[in-house]
Amino acid sequence: MTGVPIAYVNARLIDPASGLDTRGSLLTLGGQIADLGPTLFASGVPSGVPVVDCGGHVLAPGLIDMRVFIGEPGARHKESLSSAARAAAAGGVTTFVAMPDTEPPIDDISVLEFVARRARETTSVHIHPMAALTKGLKGEEMAEIGLLKDAGAIAFGDGRRGVANSRVLRRAMSYASAFGVLVVQHVEDHEMAKDGAMNEGEMATRLGLPGIPSLAETLMLARDLSLVEVTKARYHAAQISCAQSADLIRRAKANGLAVSAGVSIAHLSLNELDIATYRTFFKMSPPLRTEDDRRAMVAALEDGTIDVIVSNHDPQDVESKRQPFAQAAFGAVGLETMLPVAMDLVHNGYLTLPSLLSKLTCNPAKILKLDRGCLAAGLAADLILFDPDRPHVIDAEKLLSKSKNSAFDGRKVQGKILRTIIDGREVYNAG
């Protein structure tokens, strides 16, 4: 390794992949981690090596977000690759998966290569495009999985919509299995959820809003898991939101299926009661469920049924959200607020800090087969330095995302990103 060495000293080193949680130091060199541990620099930092005093704060792997929607190409006014990257860096996210819901969608090599090239040229964050599983995201005809894989697609899915046609999905899963690629599904039956605005139930009736039943999620998930059993595909449920879905994933894992699941930070920290004010920033897909469902998501995260936490970053402009609740667009931004909101799970005693970080670093890296998300000599120096206890109030107007549709505007949190380092280079400094 060659390059300028940088010594990070007086840190709490946390590496969920290895179980490391200790006071110590870390040395980067040439964009990689050269060494780390409690005894590193015990005799002092060599002369001439720049030093970053971490002040006893946490130094951990950079976060990996598996579900981020971008408006480039097609809707750069909502979010461009560069603005999303700035937001990601401010949130400690060093790697994210860009969903295929662009205009045109990422369903052929030219669009995939455009997004990948633009990401390399305009950002320092690692951005991996997900390719569409079906052409045009229409769920009718399988995309060219082999060609798109060779062109660099990290996974395959239809973004905001699940593939409803079982014949098409079975064929796509069979091809995906042959190529060893990951199939990612938005588990919601579109026809059953059609025209719905929030979780079906008493609260929706009181508010006079059309409901989306949890059955729309569990029916599709159960169907998908049956197809996984037949095709042996690697399968990831992008987000689950209700207790019955957690039970289905738990059972599938017990049966040895190659399945994993994610949950959005919103579904861990909010419920349908938050919609009482008709604030459209709480309109999401899947919808916010009951408090019992939220608690079930936390429990499933705690016992390992749910593997990853995602931001489900889905920027929408003012015109899309300044509508009656039933007509407003689904989605909320989340890249910058994911970690501080998730820290509530630690402060309230549901998860240890290393356990929480595993859902944001090494677990998504393993699912995506990325050589990142760990603190180990020889790996890329993608790091975050954060204070897990620093209180602050989220202010949507100060977010770096182009769109400000945050469900957590005004929320009091504990946990602050101080620095973000990618390939050994600092890309964000809160100071």
C-alpha positions in Angstrom: 0.0 0.0 0.0 1.2 3.5 -0.8 -0.2 6.9 0.0 -0.5 9.3 2.9 -1.0 7.5 6.2 -3.5 8.9 8.7 -3.7 7.8 12.3 -7.1 7.7 14.1 -6.4 7.6 17.8 -8.5 7.6 21.0 -11.4 5.8 19.4 -14.0 3.3 20.4 -13.4 0.7 17.6 -16.5 -1.3 16.7 -16.5 -3.9 14.1 -19.7 -6.0 14.2 -18.4 -8.6 11.8 -15.6 -9.7 14.1 -17.2 -8.7 17.4 -14.5 -6.1 18.1 -15.5 -3.4 20.6 -12.5 -1.8 22.2 -10.7 1.4 22.8 -7.9 1.8 20.3 -6.5 3.3 17.2 -6.7 2.7 13.4 -4.2 3.5 10.6 -5.2 4.1 7.0 -2.9 4.1 4.1 -3.6 4.4 0.4 -7.3 4.2 0.8 -7.2 1.0 2.9 -7.0 0.1 6.5 -3.4 -0.7 7.3 -3.8 -1.7 10.9 -6.0 -1.3 14.0 -6.3 -2.4 17.5 -6.0 -1.5 21.2 -2.2 -1.6 21.2 -1.6 0.2 18.0 0.5 3.3 18.7 1.0 2.3 22.3 4.5 3.8 21.9 3.1 6.9 20.2 2.3 7.8 16.6 5.3 8.0 14.3 6.6 11.4 13.5 5.1 13.0 10.4 1.9 10.9 10.4 -1.3 13.1 10.5 -3.4 12.4 13.6 -7.2 12.5 14.0 -8.1 12.5 17.7 -11.5 10.7 17.8 -12.2 12.0 21.3 -13.4 8.6 22.6 -16.2 8.5 20.0 -17.2 5.5 17.9 -15.1 4.6 14.8 -17.0 2.0 12.8 -17.4 0.8 9.2 -19.3 3.1 6.9 -23.0 2.3 6.6 -24.4 0.4 3.6 -28.0 1.3 2.5 -29.8 -1.3 0.3 -32.7 0.9 -0.8 -32.3 4.4 -2.2 -34.3 6.0 -4.9 -32.7 8.6 -7.1 -34.2 11.0 -9.7 -31.4 10.7 -12.1 -32.1 10.2 -15.0 -35.6 11.6 -15.3 -36.3 13.6 -12.1 -33.2 15.4 -11.1 -35.3 18.1 -9.5 -36.2 15.6 -6.8 -32.7 14.1 -6.3 -29.6 13.8 -8.4 -26.8 11.4 -7.9 -24.6 14.1 -6.5 -27.2 15.5 -4.1 -28.0 12.0 -2.8 -24.3 11.3 -2.3 -23.9 14.5 -0.2 -26.9 13.4 1.9 -25.5 9.9 2.2 -22.1 11.2 3.4 -23.8 13.4 6.0 -25.7 10.4 7.2 -22.6 8.1 7.4 -23.7 6.1 4.4 -20.6 5.2 2.3 -22.2 2.7 0.0 -25.8 2.5 -1.3 -27.9 0.7 -3.8 -29.6 2.9 -6.4 -33.1 1.5 -7.2 -34.0 1.0 -10.9 -37.1 3.3 -10.8 -35.5 6.0 -13.0 -36.8 7.4 -16.3 -36.0 5.5 -18.4 -35.7 2.6 -15.9 -32.5 0.6 -15.4 -33.6 -2.2 -17.6 -30.9 -2.2 -20.2 -27.1 -1.9 -20.3 -27.0 1.7 -21.6 -29.0 3.1 -18.7 -27.1 0.9 -16.2 -23.7 2.1 -17.5 -25.0 5.8 -17.6 -25.9 5.6 -13.9 -22.7 3.9 -12.9 -20.6 6.3 -14.9 -22.4 9.4 -13.5 -22.0 8.0 -10.0 -18.2 7.6 -10.5 -17.8 11.0 -12.1 -19.9 13.1 -9.8 -19.8 11.5 -6.4 -17.3 9.9 -3.9 -19.9 7.6 -2.4 -20.0 4.0 -3.7 -23.2 3.7 -5.7 -24.3 0.4 -7.0 -27.2 0.3 -9.5 -29.9 -2.3 -9.1 -31.2 -3.5 -12.5 -34.9 -4.1 -13.2 -36.1 -7.7 -13.0 -38.6 -7.1 -15.7 -38.5 -4.8 -18.8 -39.9 -1.4 -18.1 -40.7 -2.5 -14.5 -44.0 -3.7 -15.9 -43.8 -7.3 -14.5 -44.6 -8.8 -17.9 -41.3 -9.8 -19.5 -38.0 -10.7 -17.9 -35.1 -8.4 -18.3 -31.7 -9.5 -19.7 -30.4 -10.8 -16.4 -27.1 -12.2 -17.6 -26.1 -9.2 -19.7 -27.1 -6.8 -16.9 -25.1 -8.8 -14.4 -22.0 -8.7 -16.6 -22.5 -4.9 -16.9 -22.4 -4.5 -13.2 -25.9 -4.8 -11.7 -25.6 -5.6 -8.1 -29.1 -7.1 -7.7 -32.4 -7.3 -9.6 -35.8 -6.1 -8.6 -38.7 -3.9 -9.8 -38.2 -1.2 -7.2 -41.5 0.2 -5.9 -43.5 -2.6 -7.4 -43.3 -6.4 -6.8 -43.6 -8.8 -9.7 -47.2 -10.0 -9.5 -47.2 -12.5 -12.4 -46.1 -15.8 -10.8 -45.0 -17.4 -14.1 -42.8 -14.4 -14.9 -41.3 -14.4 -11.4 -40.6 -18.1 -11.4 -38.8 -17.8 -14.7 -36.8 -14.8 -13.5 -35.9 -16.5 -10.3 -34.7 -19.6 -12.2 -32.4 -17.4 -14.3 -31.3 -15.5 -11.3 -30.4 -18.8 -9.6 -28.4 -19.9 -12.6 -26.4 -16.6 -12.6 -26.1 -16.5 -8.8 -27.6 -13.0 -8.5 -29.9 -11.6 -5.8 -33.6 -11.1 -6.4 -35.1 -8.2 -4.4 -38.9 -7.9 -4.1 -41.1 -5.1 -2.9 -43.6 -7.4 -1.2 -46.9 -5.8 -1.9 -49.8 -7.1 -4.1 -50.4 -4.0 -6.2 -54.0 -4.8 -7.0 -54.9 -5.4 -3.3 -53.1 -2.2 -2.3 -54.4 -0.2 -5.2 -56.0 3.2 -4.3 -55.0 2.6 -0.6 -53.4 5.4 1.4 -52.6 3.9 4.8 -52.8 0.7 6.9 -56.3 -0.8 6.8 -58.0 -0.8 10.1 -59.8 1.3 12.7 -57.4 4.2 12.4 -58.0 4.4 8.6 -61.7 4.3 9.2 -61.5 7.1 11.7 -59.5 9.3 9.4 -61.7 8.5 6.4 -58.7 7.2 4.3 -58.7 4.1 2.1 -56.8 1.2 3.6 -54.0 -1.1 2.5 -54.3 -4.5 4.3 -51.3 -6.3 5.7 -52.6 -9.2 3.6 -51.3 -7.4 0.5 -47.8 -8.0 1.9 -48.1 -11.4 3.4 -49.8 -13.0 0.3 -47.1 -11.9 -2.0 -44.3 -12.8 0.5 -45.8 -16.3 1.0 -46.0 -16.8 -2.8 -42.4 -15.6 -3.3 -41.1 -17.9 -0.6 -42.8 -20.9 -2.3 -41.1 -19.9 -5.6 -37.7 -19.6 -3.8 -38.2 -23.2 -2.5 -38.7 -24.4 -6.1 -36.0 -22.3 -7.9 -33.4 -22.1 -5.1 -32.9 -18.4 -5.9 -31.2 -16.0 -3.5 -34.1 -13.8 -2.3 -34.4 -10.6 -0.3 -37.6 -9.0 0.8 -36.8 -5.3 0.5 -39.0 -4.3 3.4 -41.4 -6.0 5.6 -43.8 -4.2 7.9 -46.1 -6.6 9.8 -45.8 -9.4 12.3 -47.1 -12.1 9.9 -44.3 -11.3 7.4 -41.7 -11.7 10.1 -43.2 -15.1 10.9 -43.0 -16.1 7.2 -39.3 -15.1 7.0 -38.5 -16.8 10.3 -40.0 -20.1 9.0 -38.3 -19.8 5.6 -34.9 -19.4 7.3 -35.6 -22.3 9.6 -36.3 -24.4 6.5 -32.9 -23.5 5.1 -34.0 -21.2 2.3 -31.5 -18.5 1.0 -33.7 -15.6 2.1 -33.1 -12.3 3.9 -35.3 -9.3 4.8 -35.0 -5.6 5.4 -37.1 -3.1 7.3 -37.1 0.6 7.0 -36.2 2.9 9.8 -39.6 4.4 9.6 -41.3 1.1 10.4 -39.1 0.6 13.4 -39.9 4.0 14.9 -43.3 5.2 13.7 -46.8 3.7 13.5 -50.2 4.5 11.9 -51.1 6.8 14.8 -48.5 9.3 13.4 -50.8 9.8 10.4 -53.5 11.4 12.7 -52.3 14.9 11.6 -52.7 13.9 7.9 -49.1 15.0 7.3 -48.2 13.5 3.9 -44.6 12.9 4.8 -45.9 9.9 6.8 -47.4 8.3 3.6 -45.1 5.5 2.7 -45.0 2.2 1.0 -45.5 -0.2 2.7 -47.7 1.9 5.0 -47.0 2.5 8.6 -48.7 -0.3 10.5 -50.0 -0.8 14.0 -47.9 -0.4 17.2 -48.0 -4.2 17.6 -46.5 -4.6 14.1 -43.8 -2.0 14.9 -42.9 -3.9 18.0 -42.8 -7.1 16.0 -40.4 -5.5 13.6 -38.1 -4.5 16.5 -38.3 -8.1 17.9 -37.5 -9.6 14.5 -34.5 -7.3 14.2 -33.4 -8.3 17.6 -33.6 -12.1 17.0 -32.0 -11.9 13.5 -35.1 -12.7 11.5 -34.7 -9.2 9.8 -31.2 -8.8 8.5 -30.9 -5.2 7.5 -32.2 -1.7 8.2 -32.8 0.6 5.1 -33.5 4.2 4.8 -36.0 3.7 2.0 -34.9 7.1 0.9 -37.6 8.3 -1.6 -37.4 12.0 -2.3 -40.6 13.8 -3.4 -40.9 17.4 -4.4 -43.4 19.9 -2.9 -46.0 19.4 -5.6 -46.1 15.6 -5.0 -46.6 16.0 -1.3 -48.7 19.2 -1.0 -51.9 17.2 -1.8 -54.7 15.7 0.2 -53.3 12.6 2.0 -55.1 10.1 -0.3 -53.7 11.8 -3.4 -50.2 12.6 -2.2 -47.2 10.6 -3.4 -45.7 7.8 -1.3 -42.2 8.3 0.1 -39.9 10.1 2.5 -36.2 11.0 2.6 -34.0 9.1 5.0 -30.3 8.9 4.2 -29.3 11.6 6.7 -31.5 10.5 9.5 -31.3 6.7 9.4 -28.5 6.3 12.0 -29.6 8.9 14.6 -33.2 7.6 14.6 -32.0 4.0 14.7 -29.9 4.9 17.8 -33.2 5.0 19.7 -33.2 1.2 19.6 -29.9 1.3 21.5 -30.8 4.0 24.0 -34.0 2.2 24.8 -32.3 -1.1 25.4 -33.6 -3.1 22.4 -30.2 -3.6 20.7 -26.6 -3.2 21.6 -24.7 -0.7 19.5 -22.6 -3.5 17.7 -25.8 -5.4 17.0 -27.4 -2.3 15.5 -24.4 -1.5 13.4 -24.4 -5.1 12.0 -27.7 -4.4 10.4 -26.3 -1.3 8.7 -22.8 -2.6 7.7 -21.6 -6.2 7.6 -25.1 -7.8 7.0 -26.0 -5.8 3.9 -22.4 -6.3 2.7 -22.8 -10.0 3.0 -26.1 -10.1 1.2 -24.7 -7.9 -1.6 -21.4 -9.8 -1.7 -19.4 -6.6 -1.1 -15.9 -6.6 0.3 -16.9 -3.7 2.7 -18.7 -3.2 5.9 -15.9 -4.4 8.1 -12.9 -3.0 10.0 -10.0 -5.2 8.9 -6.5 -4.7 7.6 -6.4 -4.7 3.8 -10.0 -3.6 3.3 -11.2 -0.2 2.0 -11.0 2.5 4.6 -14.8 3.4 4.5 -15.3 4.7 8.0 -17.6 6.8 10.2 -16.8 8.6 13.4 -19.9 9.4 15.4 -21.0 10.4 18.9 -23.7 7.9 19.9 -24.9 10.2 22.7 -24.9 13.7 21.3 -28.5 15.1 21.3 -29.9 17.2 18.5 -33.1 18.0 16.7 -33.7 16.9 13.1 -34.4 20.0 10.9 -35.6 19.0 7.5 -34.6 22.4 6.0 -31.0 21.7 6.9 -30.9 18.3 5.1 -28.6 18.1 2.1 -31.1 16.2 0.0 -32.8 18.3 -2.7 -36.2 17.2 -1.3 -37.2 17.8 2.3 -40.0 15.3 2.8 -38.7 13.9 6.1 -41.0 12.0 8.4 -38.6 12.9 11.3 -38.6 16.7 11.0 -38.5 18.1 14.5 -37.7 14.7 16.1 -35.3 14.8 19.1 -32.5 12.2 18.7 -29.3 11.1 20.2 -26.4 10.2 17.8 -24.5 12.5 15.5 -22.2 11.7 12.6 -19.0 13.7 13.0 -16.9 12.5 10.1 -17.3 10.2 7.1 -14.3 8.7 5.3 -14.4 6.9 2.0 -11.4 5.1 0.6 -9.3 6.9 3.2 -10.5 10.4 2.2 -12.7 12.5 4.4 -15.9 13.4 2.5 -17.9 14.9 5.4 -17.0 16.7 8.6 -19.8 18.0 10.8 -17.4 20.4 12.5 
